[in-house]
Amino acid sequence: MKGFIADFNKAFESRIRLGIMSILVVNDAVDFASLKVQLQVTDGNMASHLSALEKLGYVEVSKQFIGRKPNTSYAATDAGRLAFATHLDALEKLIGRRET
């Protein structure tokens, strides 16, 4: 069991980061406001978690204007998708080994 835990990614220990990546890996890109609403967090909380994932290279940011309004969207990078898949595999292995 120790081997499975070693494959857990500390970046995804937070429920918010886990939620962000869960949303991003199944979508091409998602804007800041949509992520915030889906995860029910404040602007500051969302921004800090997205910043941490961006620093790790797990998400990329895209800024544009829609009309006159700025719009920031996020997408999972290939590295982020791989890291998240590895984390999920470790969780699944751990769950599959539990006694029922």
C-alpha positions as CSV (number, residue, x, y, z in Angstrom):
1,M,0.0,0.0,0.0
2,K,2.9,2.3,0.6
3,G,3.7,2.3,-3.1
4,F,0.3,3.7,-4.0
5,I,0.6,6.5,-1.6
6,A,3.9,7.5,-3.0
7,D,2.1,8.1,-6.4
8,F,-0.3,10.6,-4.8
9,N,0.4,14.1,-6.0
10,K,0.5,16.7,-3.2
11,A,-0.8,19.3,-5.6
12,F,-4.1,17.5,-5.7
13,E,-4.6,17.1,-2.0
14,S,-6.8,20.2,-1.9
15,R,-10.4,19.6,-2.9
16,I,-10.4,22.8,-4.9
17,R,-7.3,21.8,-7.0
18,L,-8.8,18.3,-7.4
19,G,-12.0,19.9,-8.6
20,I,-10.2,22.3,-10.9
21,M,-8.3,19.5,-12.6
22,S,-11.4,17.3,-12.8
23,I,-13.2,20.0,-14.7
24,L,-10.2,20.9,-16.9
25,V,-9.3,17.4,-18.1
26,V,-12.8,16.9,-19.5
27,N,-13.0,20.3,-21.2
28,D,-10.8,22.1,-23.7
29,A,-10.8,25.3,-21.6
30,V,-13.0,26.8,-18.9
31,D,-13.2,30.4,-17.9
32,F,-12.5,31.7,-14.4
33,A,-16.1,32.6,-13.6
34,S,-17.4,29.1,-14.6
35,L,-14.8,27.4,-12.5
36,K,-15.6,29.6,-9.6
37,V,-19.3,28.9,-9.8
38,Q,-18.9,25.2,-10.3
39,L,-16.6,24.9,-7.3
40,Q,-18.4,27.5,-5.2
41,V,-15.3,29.4,-4.0
42,T,-14.3,33.0,-3.8
43,D,-12.3,34.9,-6.4
44,G,-9.2,35.0,-4.2
45,N,-9.4,31.3,-3.3
46,M,-9.8,30.3,-6.9
47,A,-7.0,32.6,-8.1
48,S,-4.5,31.2,-5.6
49,H,-5.2,27.6,-6.5
50,L,-5.1,28.3,-10.2
51,S,-1.8,30.2,-9.7
52,A,-0.3,27.2,-7.8
53,L,-1.3,24.8,-10.6
54,E,0.0,27.2,-13.2
55,K,3.4,27.4,-11.4
56,L,3.6,23.6,-11.5
57,G,2.9,23.7,-15.3
58,Y,-0.4,21.8,-14.9
59,V,-2.6,24.5,-16.3
60,E,-2.2,27.2,-18.8
61,V,-3.9,30.6,-18.9
62,S,-5.4,32.4,-21.9
63,K,-6.5,36.0,-21.6
64,Q,-8.7,37.7,-24.2
65,F,-11.4,40.3,-24.6
66,I,-14.9,39.4,-25.3
67,G,-16.4,42.6,-26.5
68,R,-14.9,45.1,-24.0
69,K,-14.8,42.6,-21.1
70,P,-11.6,40.7,-20.2
71,N,-12.0,37.0,-20.1
72,T,-9.5,34.6,-18.6
73,S,-9.7,30.9,-19.3
74,Y,-7.7,27.9,-18.2
75,A,-6.8,24.6,-19.8
76,A,-5.0,21.5,-18.5
77,T,-1.5,21.1,-20.0
78,D,-0.2,17.7,-21.2
79,A,1.9,17.6,-18.0
80,G,-1.1,18.4,-15.9
81,R,-3.2,15.7,-17.6
82,L,-0.4,13.1,-17.0
83,A,0.1,14.1,-13.3
84,F,-3.7,14.0,-12.7
85,A,-4.1,10.6,-14.4
86,T,-1.2,9.2,-12.3
87,H,-2.8,10.6,-9.1
88,L,-6.2,9.1,-10.0
89,D,-4.5,5.7,-10.9
90,A,-2.9,5.7,-7.4
91,L,-6.3,6.4,-5.8
92,E,-8.0,3.7,-7.8
93,K,-5.3,1.2,-6.9
94,L,-5.7,2.1,-3.2
95,I,-9.5,1.8,-3.3
96,G,-9.2,-1.5,-5.2
97,R,-7.1,-3.0,-2.5
98,R,-9.4,-2.1,0.4
99,E,-11.0,-4.9,2.3
100,T,-14.8,-5.1,2.1
